[in-house]
Amino acid sequence: MEVRGVIFYLSERGKKLAENLKALLKEVQIFRLESGLISKNWQKDKILIFICASGIVVRKIAPFLKNKLEDPGVLVLNETGEYVIPLLGGHRAKANELAQKIADFLSAKAVVTTASDSLSFTPLDLWIKEKGLILKNPELLPGIMALFNQKGTLRVYREKSVKIPLFKGALEVGKVEEAEVIITNRIIGKPKKQLILIVPNLWLGVGFHENLEEAYLEEAVKKVFEEYQLEEKALKGVTTLDKKAKHQALLNFCVHKKLSLLSFSKEELEKVKALTPSEKVYEAVGLESVSEQAALLASKGALLIPKQVFSGLTIAVAEEDYQLRGKLYIVGTGPGAVDFLTLRALQVLREAEVIVGYQTYLKLLEPLFYNKEVYSFSMTEETERAKKAIEEALKGKKVALVSGGDPGIYGMSGLVLEILTFNRLSLDLEIIPGISALNACSALVGAPLMNDFAVISLSDRLTPWEEIEKRLRSLAQLDIPLVIYNPKSRRRSKQFSKALEILKTVRALDTVVAVVISAMRENQKIYLTTLRDLKEEWVDMHSTLIVGNSQSFFSGNWFITSRGYEKKYSEEYFLKL
């Protein structure tokens, strides 16, 4: 949760607390409390945090109050940091969520007073966001939420294709005119104080000639959606024949509209029966109707708009059942201890309903997993882990797939994305970076990676050894530090011996080397040595090696690779204090 805003304080004690919070809320500014600064920062996309008495805050902000949609989030902390009160913007500005985050950071108590939370009602704005629905007329939300808090119920109409569970207190009605909340993908003409929630469950199938332009496609889509009275914001994605999916106009359209893009092979599309087959299309690509077949296959639902023909372009729209979809987080956990998690990783692991991962990594973080579904796998079951995490997310759960180190560096991110791509799955996904072994080991031994460096893994479980050896020989000839992952295991020791032989052949034997075992864990060990004196028995499956270059040296217990500052400045300027 990135926070943009300011912290106001009155006393020196408050100032110290504000500076402490700066470690958590890195983007905020700190000021002594002044009315002029409140006015300057009174913006709806900001958070204002006051460290002083709540009565002072109420009097100070009163002249600037507008309404629920335009006011910023406001939080109040007492000067001892024992209590955090979200005063304004509890849901819209995520002040309630931020209050809990600050409370966790300070070991304080968050005092949440919003009506829906106090009465145990579902916060309607949060429900809308969690379900991925889009507000058509957000100006009505405060009034509808006030009505909900007063009555405890709301009349809701939803399209038949919407399969998500409704919020507690929702009374489903069969007619649009009877509803206070409408969940739809269609244009509702002149609603009277009815909150419209757009459901993004439409797939746009397209077939086109190579001269397609983005503006032409956008105009055609707009015309078709207006004619059939469908909300353009209800578009979830675009789909077509695989050989058309790389067309620049189509890619630009999807990026600018923030739409998923799915493509299918000719063999896959052939299995779907088109509503309006075309002999001309069949002669060109061997398919009855690319737009209809692709839309039906992507949606697994019904065709709402049959093929619409434009010059060099055909469009069809299909509707999928909008079911509860969860979210998959791939969480980098670094060395494994809670101390080395990012705040975002910690937040996700606390909020996740399901945790999936390698048993050793999960054990290190076990205290965080109380009252959660936990699926533990062995070292070689990466594919099983990824599939399980995806399956649970598709059931509508918040899933955290734990990946040691950083998920994008020999981690789980690539495998998950490949499985999603292969299975044509669209899933809400967030990748959370972590401290990789190269970061951890570098920090422990000093500054060995201050200039260009390379990383290579000696594990041949997924990459043939011949390819690894070829890469290592090439890298060894470059005068850059090398980070070596997975150098050796009980069953795989010959590879490291060969790698050491290659390095000794190419690099000077007095090249400095660090061997770091179980970095930042209880059984951590560090050896600082040279290529000549490196002993193979020091290295095991928990080791990472850093091999220096000609500019690397030891200074006491520090491993340093010069970046070249001494070349830019005179020796006296560079070294003298």
TACORHU-V696051 format. One line per field, one symbol per residue. phi: phi as a letter, one per 30 degrees, with the letter a starting at -180 (. if undefined). psi: psi as a letter, one per 30 degrees, with the letter a starting at -180 (. if undefined). burial: # if it has 16 or more other ideal C-beta (glycine too) atoms within 10 Angstrom, else .. Layout:
phi->???
psi->???
burial->???
//
This chain:
phi->.dcclbccbccddddddddddeddcdddccbddbddddedcdbdcccccccadddddeddcedcdcaddcdddbbbbdddicbbcddbiecdciddddeddddddchccdccbdedddcidddddddedddidcddbdddeeddddddddcibbdbcbddddcdddddjdcdbcbeddccbccaccdcdhdchcdccdcdbccccbbadddecedddddddedddddchcdddddcabbadedcdcddddddedddchcdbcbbdedddddcdddbdbddddddbibdaedddddddddhbcdcbdeccbdiabbbbbccddcdcdbccccdcidkdeecdddddddddddddbcbldedddddceedcdibdbccbdedcdddddddddeddddjcdcccdbdicdcchccedddddddddchccbdbbccdbddedddddddckbdcdbebbbbccdcdcceeedddddddddddddbdcccchdabecbcdddeddddddddccddcddbccccheicecdbbbcabedcdcdddcbdccbcbcdcdccacbicccbcdcjddddcdedddcdc
psi->jkkjalkkleleeeeeeeeefffeiffllklkkkeeeeeegikfglkkkkiakeeeeeeefeffkdleffklkkkkklffgfkjjjelheeegheeeeeeeeeeefhakkjkgkeeeegglkjeeeeeeefglkkeifffeeeeeeeeeeeglkkkkllffjgkkllkfkjklfkefflfkkjlglkjjikjhkkkjkjigkkjkkkllfgkkeeeeeeeeeeeeeeghkkeffkelkkakefffgkeeeeeeeeefhkljkllleeefffkkleilkeeeeeefglejeeeeeeeeefhblkejlkkkljgkkklklklkjljkakkkjjkgbffkefgkleeeeeeeefkekkkakeeeeefgeffgkhlkkjkllegheeeeeeeeeeeeffgljkjjkjlbkffjhafeeeeeeeeeeghkjkjkkkjlljleeeeeeeefcifhfakllkkkgkgefkkeeeeeeeeeeeffkilkkkjlhfklefifeeeeeeeeeefeelkfgkkkkjkkhkglegkkkkkaleefkkfffkafglkkjkaafgklkjbgkjkjkfgeffelleeeefk.
burial->..#.#####....##.##..#...#..#.##.#....#..##...#######....#..##......#..#########.#.########################.#.#.#.#.##...########.#######...##..##.###....######.##.#.##.##..#.....##########.....###############...#.#.###.##..##....###.########..##.#.##..##..#.######....#..#.#.#.#..#.....#############.#.######....########.#..############...###.######..#######..##.##..##.....###....#..######.###.##################.##...#.....##.#.############.########.#######........##..#..##...##########..#..##..##..#...#...##########.....###..#..#....##.########..#.#....###................
//
